[in-house]
Amino acid sequence: MRYLPELYFKSPAEMREVFRDFPEAIENTLEIGERCHLDLEFGRSKYPEYPVPAGKTREGYLRELCYQRFAEALRRTRSERP
Protein backbone atom coordinates (compact mmCIF):
# COMPACT_ATOMS: atom_id res chain seq x y z
CA MET A 1 0.00 0.00 0.00
CA ARG A 2 1.31 3.41 -0.90
CA TYR A 3 0.36 6.28 1.33
CA LEU A 4 -0.39 9.59 -0.27
CA PRO A 5 0.94 12.80 1.28
CA GLU A 6 -2.64 13.82 2.06
CA LEU A 7 -3.42 10.79 4.22
CA TYR A 8 -4.15 12.62 7.47
CA PHE A 9 -7.05 14.24 9.29
CA LYS A 10 -7.62 17.61 7.70
CA SER A 11 -8.59 20.62 9.79
CA PRO A 12 -12.02 22.20 9.30
CA ALA A 13 -10.36 25.09 7.45
CA GLU A 14 -8.60 22.67 5.08
CA MET A 15 -11.86 20.82 4.43
CA ARG A 16 -13.68 24.09 3.64
CA GLU A 17 -10.92 24.94 1.17
CA VAL A 18 -10.98 21.50 -0.48
CA PHE A 19 -14.77 21.62 -0.88
CA ARG A 20 -15.18 25.36 -1.45
CA ASP A 21 -17.21 24.68 -4.62
CA PHE A 22 -19.48 22.22 -2.77
CA PRO A 23 -20.54 23.79 0.55
CA GLU A 24 -23.21 21.12 1.04
CA ALA A 25 -20.40 18.54 1.30
CA ILE A 26 -19.08 20.34 4.38
CA GLU A 27 -22.51 20.29 6.00
CA ASN A 28 -22.85 16.56 5.28
CA THR A 29 -19.33 15.86 6.53
CA LEU A 30 -20.00 17.60 9.81
CA GLU A 31 -23.29 15.72 10.24
CA ILE A 32 -21.63 12.38 9.56
CA GLY A 33 -18.71 13.24 11.84
CA GLU A 34 -21.06 14.07 14.69
CA ARG A 35 -22.69 10.64 14.35
CA CYS A 36 -19.37 8.76 14.36
CA HIS A 37 -17.56 7.48 17.41
CA LEU A 38 -13.87 6.86 16.93
CA ASP A 39 -11.34 5.77 19.52
CA LEU A 40 -7.71 5.96 18.48
CA GLU A 41 -5.29 3.98 20.60
CA PHE A 42 -1.74 5.31 20.50
CA GLY A 43 1.45 3.62 21.63
CA ARG A 44 0.49 0.15 20.41
CA SER A 45 1.24 -1.38 17.01
CA LYS A 46 -1.70 -1.99 14.70
CA TYR A 47 -0.08 -4.17 12.07
CA PRO A 48 -1.15 -7.80 11.66
CA GLU A 49 0.47 -10.76 13.36
CA TYR A 50 3.13 -12.45 11.25
CA PRO A 51 5.71 -15.18 11.88
CA VAL A 52 9.02 -13.96 13.28
CA PRO A 53 12.27 -15.96 13.30
CA ALA A 54 13.40 -17.15 16.72
CA GLY A 55 15.34 -14.61 18.72
CA LYS A 56 13.87 -11.57 16.93
CA THR A 57 11.16 -9.14 17.90
CA ARG A 58 8.33 -8.24 15.54
CA GLU A 59 9.52 -4.65 15.35
CA GLY A 60 13.15 -5.61 14.78
CA TYR A 61 12.27 -8.18 12.13
CA LEU A 62 9.98 -5.73 10.32
CA ARG A 63 12.72 -3.10 10.38
CA GLU A 64 15.20 -5.65 8.98
CA LEU A 65 12.81 -6.59 6.15
CA CYS A 66 12.22 -2.94 5.31
CA TYR A 67 15.94 -2.24 5.09
CA GLN A 68 16.46 -5.33 2.90
CA ARG A 69 13.65 -4.40 0.51
CA PHE A 70 14.83 -0.80 0.35
CA ALA A 71 18.38 -1.92 -0.51
CA GLU A 72 17.00 -4.24 -3.22
CA ALA A 73 14.87 -1.46 -4.71
CA LEU A 74 17.82 0.92 -4.63
CA ARG A 75 20.04 -1.61 -6.43
CA ARG A 76 17.36 -2.17 -9.10
CA THR A 77 16.92 1.57 -9.58
CA ARG A 78 20.67 2.13 -9.95
CA SER A 79 21.03 -0.76 -12.40
CA GLU A 80 18.22 0.61 -14.59
CA ARG A 81 19.91 3.99 -15.03
CA PRO A 82 21.43 4.64 -18.46
Secondary structure, 3 states (H helix, E strand, C coil): CCCCCCCCCCCHHHHHHHCCCCHHHHHHHHHHHHHCCCCCCCCCCCCCCCCCCCCCCHHHHHHHHHHHHHHHHHHHHHHHCC
